[in-house]
């Protein structure tokens, strides 16, 4: 399931994109001032280029001063400069407001898209069967008949676990409504290459197709994987099951139930093999992960969450499961998680100047403007979270942002972030600006 660390990362990315856009807006606003004092080459009287150049420089200087102080500019003796300056300020403020709404919306859309990625991948086995059917038809149309080396994929085509997954009513409904089938030419080509170059030559796949017994240890090798940031968060501010990666110690990695017999035993073998395909070729492998990353630049961050959702869904599809089996949700309480991310993004922007001053006052012998933008964003988010969310312990907040800085900023950022936040947390707690309640009072030792 989705956890708070991934949400924090997505808020950080949206804030970083927002600040980059603000920098572009600043340049465009200055361009408007420059355009206002471009010489009119069609004028009857030749323009005074020196005067226009002076007005442009004055307008740009006053705009930079306004940006630095955010104080309303005073009127000057030059009406043209005042008009150009006010026009630039209006334009800049409108664009910044639009950017805030846009990137805030993108943040939530990006988080919600993880659920669509999960549903999209649940549809992959059905497309794999279509690819195999196409290959079988091609072999059948050959003049000399199928080649002796052609694989018999009938067991995979009749995989009962895939059939049960494809028959799930909720998956069918959401797939049609959100258009989550595997229909793109590029992704289908990637699926064909994955089958040809990776799956069809793998010993475990060959053993399955030949109806040979599959050792539990062989199937479990696909579980040996180290997940990163998004799946390892253990926040004290989140409730419900954590989204941790499956490990070889879990029941999932122990192979099919050997005590089962007959049709149920065959189903369990099919289900275990389906899990193996996901672990070995979709969440690892070469072709499919490469295509998934092309389709979504955030795939590496989202992958642990999507992997967890997919594998837990398969675990919820035993032999007795019906077509009405409910699929996994994005999180234990998406409404709360959504509010957390949205509030953190918006309030960090609202209090940006206050947090800038706090950071500047805590960094001795160091100009705050020289602090890396990403480090400042991380610090501001942490300060916002410490003061705004009373139910999250301060130590949880500090530890989470240290981990994020280790993953996304410079090698020395973790010490810098740790030092600044530790000092500011003590100062703000002493002044009463940090007030915790409930679980937020936990020391989290």
C-alpha positions, -999 to +999 in steps of 0.1 A: +000+000+000+009+036-004+028+051+025+036+085+038+072+086+027+063+082-009+037+110-005+064+133+011+087+125-019+059+134-044+052+167-025+090+175-026+091+168-063+060+190-069+075+218-049+108+216-067+090+217-101+069+247-088+101+266-078+116+259-112+085+272-128+086+304-107+121+310-119+108+308-155+079+331-146+104+356-132+123+356-165+091+360-186+080+389-164+113+407-170+109+400-207+076+419-206+094+449-192+120+446-220+093+444-246+076+475-233+108+495-241+116+480-275+121+508-300+092+513-324+109+511-358+077+523-376+074+555-356+075+588-375+100+602-350+131+581-343+130+567-308+155+577-282+173+543-278+194+555-249+163+566-230+145+534-237+175+514-226+176+533-193+138+528-187+142+491-193+171+488-169+152+508-143+121+487-147+140+455-144+159+467-113+127+478-096+111+444-105+140+426-089+137+448-058+099+441-056+106+404-059+131+405-031+110+425-006+075+417-019+066+453-010+043+473-032+065+496-054+061+533-050+052+556-079+080+572-098+083+602-121+083+579-151+048+567-158+059+543-186+083+525-162+055+523-135+031+508-160+056+483-173+065+473-137+029+469-126+021+448-157+051+426-150+041+421-113+005+413-123+017+388-149+041+372-125+016+368-097-010+353-120+015+328-134+027+318-100-009+313-088-016+290-118+016+271-112+007+264-076-027+250-087-012+230-115+016+213-095-007+207-066-031+189-089-002+170-105+009+159-071-024+142-063-028+129-098+007+114-097-001+096-064-035+083-077-019+071-109-001+044-089-034+026-085-039+027-123-004+014-128-013-015-105-045-023-124-027-019-157-001-046-146-029-069-135-040-069-172-005-080-184-011-118-182-041-115-204-020-097-230+008-122-227-017-150-236-028-129-266+009-126-277+013-164-273-019-170-293-006-149-321+026-168-321+008-201-322-014-190-351+017-179-370+033-213-365+001-230-376+000-210-408+036-221-417+035-243-449+056-270-433+037-268-400+051-258-366+088-261-361+101-289-340+116-263-316+083-244-312+073-243-275+041-259-264+025-231-244-009-248-238-003-251-201+002-213-198-028-207-220-049-227-196-034-212-165-064-212-141-050-184-119-047-161-149-083-170-159-095-162-124-077-128-125-091-120-159-126-129-147-125-105-117-155-082-121-139-052-104-108-055-126-129-058-157-150-027-148-121-005-138-101-016-169-128-006-193-137+026-175-100+039-172-088+023-204-060+003-187-057-026-212-023-034-227-030-020-262+000+003-270+022-009-298+054-001-278+043-020-247+031-050-266+064-051-285+082-050-251+060-079-240+069-099-271+106-093-266+103-102-229+087-135-239+112-142-267+144-132-249+137-138-212+107-159-204+107-186-230+143-195-223+141-194-185+145-229-169+116-224-145+093-214-174+104-243-195+098-267-166+063-253-160+054-256-197+066-292-196+045-299-165+075-307-145+074-300-107+087-266-097+110-265-067+099-239-040+135-227-038+135-220-075+104-200-073+116-181-042+147-168-060+125-141-076+118-127-041+154-119-033+153-082-038+161-051-019+134-026-020+141+011-017+127+042+001+090+041-008+084+007+005+105+008+037+089+037+056+077+029+091+061+062+100+043+064+134+018+087+117+004+060+094-020+033+104-029-001+090-006-026+073+027-013+061+037-016+025+068-038+030+083-060+004+077-097+004+107-117+015+117-154+012+106-159+048+069-152+039+044-179+031+042-165-004+077-177-011+072-212+001+058-225-032+025-243-038+006-262-011+020-297-014-008-310+007-034-300-018-045-324-045-062-326-078-077-295-093-069-273-063-032-284-064-030-276-101-045-242-094-020-235-066+008-244-090-006-220-116-010-192-091+026-197-078+039-196-114+020-164-121+036-148-090+070-160-103+063-143-137+056-110-120+086-111-096+111-123-121+102-106-154+079-076-146+093-062-114+128-072-123+139-084-158+150-062-186+124-055-213+092-048-193+108-027-165+125-006-192+092+000-210+074+008-177+101+033-169+097+049-204+059+051-199+063+067-164+094+086-153+085+079-116+083+041-121+113+034-100+097+052-071+063+037-076+075+002-084+078-011-047+042+000-040+028-014-073+047-046-067+033-050-032-002-043-045+000-068-073+016-096-052-009-091-023-038-092-049-025-126-062-023-138-026-060-129-022-070-151-052-068-186-038-087-215-054-119-206-035-119-169-045-149-157-065-152-132-094-164-107-068-131-107-049-124-070-040-091-057-053-065-038-032-070-001-024-042+025-029-039+030+009-057+021+041-073+055+041-067+074+009-089+103+020-065+110+049-034+105+029-047+128+002-054+155+027-020+151+042-002+155+009-024+184-003-021+203+030+016+198+032+021+211-003-001+241+001+010+252+036+047+249+027+041+274+000+020+297+022+046+298+049+076+298+025+089+333+036+086+323+073+105+291+068+131+309+047+138+332+076+139+304+101+165+285+080+185+317+075+186+324+112+198+288+120+226+287+094+256+305+109+282+320+086+263+308+056+241+327+032+207+310+030+207+318-008+237+294-011+217+265+003+208+240-024+171+245-035+163+209-028+177+211+007+157+242+014+125+225+001+132+195+024+138+217+054+107+238+047+085+207+044+099+193+076+092+226+095+057+227+081+050+191+091+064+196+126+042+226+133+011+216+114+005+179+120+002+175+157-002+137+155+032+131+140+062+129+164+090+153+158+115+125+156+095+107+129+094+139+108+132+146+112+141+109+104+118+108+073+134+140+058+169+128+066+161+096+046+147+116+017+178+139+016+200+108+015+182+096-015+176+128-035+201+154-024+239+157-020+261+133+000+265+159+028+228+169+029+218+144+055+241+159+081+231+194+071+193+186+073+198+167+105+217+196+122+193+224+111+161+205+119+174+193+153+182+229+163+150+244+149+128+217+165+142+225+199+138+263+194+102+259+181+092+236+208+106+260+234+087+289+219+054+269+217+053+268+179+055+230+179+026+215+199+020+178+197-010+157+208-020+120+208+005+099+189+026+130+182+037+129+219+055+096+213+092+099+217+097+073+189+129+061+204 
